[in-house]
Amino acid sequence: MVHFSVIIPVYNRPQELDELLSCLQQQDFKDFEVIIIEDGSEISSKDIVKSYQSKLNLSYYVKENGGQGFARNYAFERANGNFFIILDSDALVEPDYLSEVNRGIIEGKLDLFGGPDKEHPSFSPIQKAISFSMTSVFTTGGIRGKAKNMGGQFHPRSFNMGISRKVWEATKGFKITRMGEDIEFSIRCISQGFTSGLLPKAFIYHKRRTSFSQFYKQLHFFGRARINISRFYPKELKWVHFLPLAYFLFFWNTIFLNIIDVNLGIYFSGILAFYWALLLIDGLLSTKNIQVACLGLIAANIQLLAYGKGFLEEGLKKITSKDPS
């Protein structure tokens, strides 16, 4: 039995998988296997996997598309490790990543764990702007990648997440495959008494989306997913999750007021401009790059508007549904 099973679902991203496998090949911690689940891809990763067969302890499976959650379950059933590490295919890791994970779970006596994400110097300006937007105190409240989630234990996210074999045996993995499956899984693990912790040094470089249109679709989905999680755990819907909705309503109300009442519209526009100025200053301080900071302002608006719209749509669907859940 190996110590770690690194599990990577992949869907139409062979080039990203190539870069991640190259990182794993350079790990200074050697006691691990890699399990790749091709989740119904139209663009196969078979040739990429073949090029690493002699370099890594690697297993490759192809299944019908069922979403990342069930692809991970498929891998759990076939894994040989004491601990399972879940990575998205768009991740890059440093050579000491697994060593840091090993050190962290021993010191913290953890069964459920995760690490933060960062931007890589090679990322495009848009990727860096999206990374800023997803971590700024003026968008997410700066809670992403923090040790505790709104006063509770840390909820690992599936882009950089790990569980012990005991967790898998007790929970049987992901209950849903999309719409916030990783948050639902983290909450369920913690509710069963497993200890969760953040491993700050076990970070990944997360490529995220490469265009604003892709980012919009992703964040719209995230907004819907937050409501979906509340169907399972109503108490996990916190006040902070309503902030993007508040911004969404304030933004479009400002547009409307500028059409019907110029004076009132100017007042609301001033509030909006002040908020944008704070975002821009935060972007300049965080990225030290005026282009990335300006793109970060655009990314932040896309993030809040898309999330707020998805949150509202799914919330209305939940309220009007005949299903009480």
Residue, then its C-alpha position, 0 to 999 in steps of 0.5 A: m500500500v502506498h502512502f498517497s493516492v493522487i486523484i485527478p479527474v480530467y475532462n478535455r484538458p490533456q495539456e493541463l494534465d501534462e503540466l500537472l504530471s510533470c510537477l508530480q514527477q518532480q516530487d521529493f516525496k516518492d511514496f505515492e501513486v497517481i490515478i487519472i479518471e478520464d470523465g467522458s472526454e472528447i479530447s483524450s489524454k491517453d497519449i499524455v498518460k502513456s508518456y508518463q507510464s514509465k516515470l510515475n506509478l500511474s493508473y488511467y481509467v476511462k468512464e462515461n461522463g458523470g461529473q467530477g464528484f463521481a469520477r473521484n468516487y470511481a478513483f477512491e474505489r480503486a486507490n491503494g493509498n492511506f490518504f487520497i489527495i484530490l487535485d484539479s487538472d488545472a493545478l501546478v504544484e511545487p516539488d515539496y508539495l507532498s512533503e508538506v502535506n505529509r508533514g501537515i497531516i502528521e502534525g495536525k492529526l488530520d483526516l480531512f485537509g486542504g491547501p490554499d491556491k496562488e497565482h503563478p508568475s507564468f499566468s496571463p494578466i487575466q488569470k492573475a486578475i481572476s486570482f486577485s478577485m477570488t481572494s480580495v477582502f473586498t469580494t470574498g471577504g478574504i476568507r478563501g483559503k483561511a483556516k476556519n470557515m465563518g467560525g467553524q472548521f476549515h472546509p477543503r475545496s476540491f481543487n486542493m483537497g485530501i482525505s484519509r482512507k477512514v473518511w472514504e470508508a465512513t462516508k463513501g465519498f461524494k453524494i452529489t457530483r456538481m453544484g457544490e459537491d466538495i463543500e457538501f462533502s466537507i460539511r458531511c465529513i466534519s459532521q461525522g467527527f473527522t478533524s479538518g485543517l488547512l495546510p498553508k504550505a501545501f499550496i497549489y498554483h491554480k490556473r482558473r479560467t483563461s477568459f472572462s466569459q469562462f469565469y462568468k459561467q463558473l461564478h454563475f454556477f458557484g452562486r447556484a451551488r451555494i443555494n444547492i448546498s443549503r438544500f442539504y445544510p440550511k444552517e450553512l447559508k451564512w449572511v456573507h453568501f448574500l453579499p454578491l446578491a446585494y451587489f447584483l441588486f445594487f448595481w442594476n438598481t443604480i443603472f435603473l435610477n440613472i435612467i429614471d432619476v438622474n440625481l438619485g442615480i448620481y448618488f448611487s453611482g458615487i457609492l459604486a465608484f467609491y467601492w470600485a476605487l477601493l477594489l482598484i487600490d487593493g488590486l494595485l497593492s496586491t499585484k503591484n501591476i496596474q494592468v492586472a489591477c484594472l483587469g482585477l476590477i473587471a474580474a471582481n464585477i464579473q464575479l459578484l454579478a455572476y455569483g449574485k445572479g446564479f444565487l438569485e436564480e437558484g434561490l427563487k427556484k428553491i422557494t417556488s419548488k414543491d419539494p420542501s428541501 
